[in-house]
Amino acid sequence: MEVQLQELIEQIKKDGVTAAETEAKKIIDNAKAEAEKIITDAKAEAEKIVADAKAETERMTKSSEDAIRQAGRNLLISFRESVTRELTLITERSVSEVYSSESLAQLIVNVVNTWTSKPDAEDIAIVLNSEDLKALEEAVLAALKDKMSNGVTLKPNDNFDGGFRIAVNNGSAYYDYSAEAVVDMLSNYLSPRVTELLKEA
């Protein structure tokens, strides 16, 4: 009986140790798995933080570069507009000087001589504002006296300031040499040319 009791005690001890070892192994395995999960999660979080920081840095860098490019474009556009404005003012002054001098009379004479040399040109009228007509009438009439008898006439029109217009075929067509039209024409030529020159610079 004593032997059976001893065997029973031994068996209980053995079962207890085995159960304890199994439980200990389970606890260790769970701890290892938890530790690995914590490490994996920590690595993933660290990688996400680094990736987010890199993406933000790239976004800020691109944003800064875009801002610099836009500022450069704005500066160039502003400069072009400034140069174009200055050239337009210079053109306006130059055209005004030519149109307010005796050169205007000679210019009118030259244009009329060119127009009257065309065989299909009929009823040519030189249209000037009243003030210019008074100032230039004598000089133009003197220079074009032979043309005046062939249908060339002088007419007043105060719808434009300086320069003149040529009306042909009884007013069916106008050729505008007014100061405003000439400035517009020269400015349209100068603006693209200025842009082209600035691109080459």
Backbone torsions as a table, in degrees:
resi	resn	phi	psi	omega
1	MET	NA	-38.4	179.4
2	GLU	-65.1	-36.8	-179.2
3	VAL	-67.2	-42.1	-179.8
4	GLN	-65.1	-38.2	178.3
5	LEU	-65.1	-42.1	179.9
6	GLN	-62.6	-42.5	-178.8
7	GLU	-66.1	-38.5	179.3
8	LEU	-64.4	-41.7	177.9
9	ILE	-63.3	-43.5	-178.9
10	GLU	-62.4	-42.7	-177.8
11	GLN	-64.4	-41.4	179.2
12	ILE	-64.0	-43.6	178.6
13	LYS	-60.2	-47.0	-177.0
14	LYS	-61.6	-47.1	180.0
15	ASP	-62.3	-39.5	179.1
16	GLY	-64.5	-42.9	-180.0
17	VAL	-65.5	-44.2	-179.4
18	THR	-62.1	-45.6	179.5
19	ALA	-62.6	-42.7	179.9
20	ALA	-64.4	-42.4	179.0
21	GLU	-64.2	-42.6	178.7
22	THR	-62.1	-45.1	179.2
23	GLU	-63.7	-42.1	179.6
24	ALA	-63.0	-44.0	179.4
25	LYS	-62.2	-42.1	179.3
26	LYS	-61.9	-44.4	179.0
27	ILE	-62.0	-44.6	-179.6
28	ILE	-63.6	-44.8	179.8
29	ASP	-62.0	-43.4	177.9
30	ASN	-63.1	-40.4	179.4
31	ALA	-64.3	-43.4	178.3
32	LYS	-62.5	-45.7	180.0
33	ALA	-61.2	-42.6	179.0
34	GLU	-64.7	-41.8	178.9
35	ALA	-62.7	-44.8	178.9
36	GLU	-62.8	-41.1	178.3
37	LYS	-63.0	-43.5	178.8
38	ILE	-60.8	-44.3	179.9
39	ILE	-64.2	-45.4	179.8
40	THR	-61.2	-46.8	179.1
41	ASP	-62.0	-40.5	-179.9
42	ALA	-64.7	-42.5	177.9
43	LYS	-63.2	-44.8	179.7
44	ALA	-60.9	-43.7	178.8
45	GLU	-64.0	-42.0	179.1
46	ALA	-63.5	-43.3	178.4
47	GLU	-63.1	-39.9	178.6
48	LYS	-64.3	-42.7	179.0
49	ILE	-61.6	-44.8	179.7
50	VAL	-64.2	-45.4	179.9
51	ALA	-62.4	-43.3	178.7
52	ASP	-63.1	-42.0	180.0
53	ALA	-64.8	-40.5	179.3
54	LYS	-65.5	-44.3	179.0
55	ALA	-62.4	-41.7	178.9
56	GLU	-65.4	-40.2	178.1
57	THR	-63.3	-44.1	178.7
58	GLU	-64.2	-40.8	178.7
59	ARG	-62.5	-44.6	179.6
60	MET	-65.9	-39.3	179.1
61	THR	-63.5	-47.0	179.9
62	LYS	-63.4	-42.1	179.4
63	SER	-61.1	-42.3	178.7
64	SER	-65.0	-43.5	179.5
65	GLU	-63.9	-42.6	178.0
66	ASP	-61.8	-41.1	179.5
67	ALA	-63.6	-40.2	179.1
68	ILE	-66.3	-43.6	178.6
69	ARG	-61.1	-45.0	-179.6
70	GLN	-63.7	-40.8	178.0
71	ALA	-62.3	-39.6	177.8
72	GLY	-64.1	-44.6	178.2
73	ARG	-62.2	-45.5	179.4
74	ASN	-59.3	-41.7	179.8
75	LEU	-63.8	-44.7	-179.5
76	LEU	-65.0	-42.9	178.3
77	ILE	-62.3	-44.2	179.1
78	SER	-61.6	-41.8	179.4
79	PHE	-65.0	-44.6	178.9
80	ARG	-59.8	-45.6	-179.6
81	GLU	-62.1	-39.5	179.5
82	SER	-64.5	-45.5	179.1
83	VAL	-63.6	-43.7	-179.7
84	THR	-62.4	-42.3	177.1
85	ARG	-60.4	-45.2	-179.6
86	GLU	-62.3	-44.1	180.0
87	LEU	-65.3	-36.5	177.2
88	THR	-64.2	-42.5	177.7
89	LEU	-63.1	-42.5	178.2
90	ILE	-62.3	-43.4	179.6
91	THR	-62.2	-44.8	179.3
92	GLU	-59.5	-44.7	179.7
93	ARG	-62.8	-43.8	-178.2
94	SER	-64.3	-44.6	179.7
95	VAL	-64.9	-41.3	178.8
96	SER	-61.4	-41.6	179.8
97	GLU	-63.0	-43.9	-179.9
98	VAL	-66.6	-42.6	-176.1
99	TYR	-76.8	-13.8	178.9
100	SER	-102.4	4.2	-179.4
101	SER	-107.9	-177.4	178.1
102	GLU	-68.2	-13.8	179.5
103	SER	-61.2	-30.5	-178.2
104	LEU	-61.2	-43.0	179.3
105	ALA	-60.0	-44.6	-179.5
106	GLN	-66.4	-37.5	178.5
107	LEU	-63.1	-43.4	178.5
108	ILE	-61.8	-45.0	-179.9
109	VAL	-59.8	-46.0	-178.9
110	ASN	-62.7	-43.7	179.9
111	VAL	-64.1	-44.9	-179.5
112	VAL	-63.1	-42.7	178.5
113	ASN	-60.1	-39.3	177.9
114	THR	-66.0	-44.8	-178.5
115	TRP	-65.7	-42.0	-176.2
116	THR	-72.1	-13.7	177.6
117	SER	-77.6	-12.2	178.2
118	LYS	-81.3	132.7	-176.1
119	PRO	-67.1	-27.8	-176.4
120	ASP	-91.8	3.4	-178.5
121	ALA	-81.0	120.9	179.2
122	GLU	-132.2	153.3	175.5
123	ASP	49.1	60.7	-179.0
124	ILE	-85.1	126.4	177.6
125	ALA	-118.8	132.8	174.9
126	ILE	-97.0	118.4	-175.9
127	VAL	-106.5	121.4	178.1
128	LEU	-129.5	161.1	173.1
129	ASN	-72.4	159.3	-171.8
130	SER	-55.9	-41.2	-177.5
131	GLU	-64.1	-46.5	179.2
132	ASP	-67.0	-36.7	179.9
133	LEU	-60.3	-44.4	177.9
134	LYS	-61.0	-45.1	-175.4
135	ALA	-70.3	-33.0	-171.8
136	LEU	-106.5	-9.5	-173.0
137	GLU	-54.3	-46.9	-176.5
138	GLU	-62.5	-47.4	-177.9
139	ALA	-66.3	-41.8	-178.3
140	VAL	-69.0	-43.6	179.6
141	LEU	-62.0	-40.0	-179.5
142	ALA	-65.3	-42.4	-176.9
143	ALA	-74.7	-27.0	-175.1
144	LEU	-113.6	22.5	-172.9
145	LYS	-58.1	-36.8	179.5
146	ASP	-72.5	-27.9	-180.0
147	LYS	-77.0	-32.6	-176.4
148	MET	-62.6	-32.4	-180.0
149	SER	-75.7	-13.3	179.8
150	ASN	-102.4	25.4	173.0
151	GLY	100.0	5.6	176.3
152	VAL	-87.0	129.0	-178.7
153	THR	-129.0	159.0	174.4
154	LEU	-107.2	133.7	-179.2
155	LYS	-134.7	141.9	175.9
156	PRO	-85.9	147.3	174.3
157	ASN	-158.4	117.6	-175.3
158	ASP	-96.6	22.5	178.3
159	ASN	-84.1	-1.9	175.2
160	PHE	-144.6	157.6	-171.6
161	ASP	-82.8	-67.1	-175.0
162	GLY	-120.6	165.6	178.9
163	GLY	89.8	-157.1	-176.7
164	PHE	-156.0	168.8	174.0
165	ARG	-129.5	150.7	174.5
166	ILE	-111.4	123.1	175.8
167	ALA	-106.1	132.4	-179.4
168	VAL	-123.2	162.6	177.8
169	ASN	49.6	54.9	175.6
170	ASN	61.1	35.9	176.6
171	GLY	82.6	9.7	-179.1
172	SER	-73.4	-20.3	177.1
173	ALA	-141.6	143.7	178.2
174	TYR	-120.0	141.5	171.2
175	TYR	-117.9	116.1	-167.8
176	ASP	-93.3	112.3	174.2
177	TYR	-115.0	26.1	178.4
178	SER	-66.8	158.9	-178.6
179	ALA	-56.8	-43.0	-178.0
180	GLU	-63.4	-44.8	-178.6
181	ALA	-65.0	-41.0	-179.8
182	VAL	-67.1	-41.5	177.5
183	VAL	-62.1	-44.2	178.5
184	ASP	-60.0	-45.8	-178.6
185	MET	-61.9	-46.8	-179.6
186	LEU	-67.4	-38.6	179.4
187	SER	-64.9	-39.3	177.9
188	ASN	-64.5	-33.0	176.4
189	TYR	-73.9	-43.0	-175.3
190	LEU	-67.9	-40.9	-175.7
191	SER	-58.3	-52.7	177.9
192	PRO	-63.9	-34.8	-179.6
193	ARG	-67.6	-40.4	176.7
194	VAL	-61.6	-45.6	179.1
195	THR	-58.4	-43.8	179.8
196	GLU	-62.9	-43.6	-180.0
197	LEU	-64.9	-39.2	-180.0
198	LEU	-68.3	-32.7	176.4
199	LYS	-67.6	-35.6	179.9
200	GLU	-72.0	-25.2	-176.4
201	ALA	-70.3	NA	NA
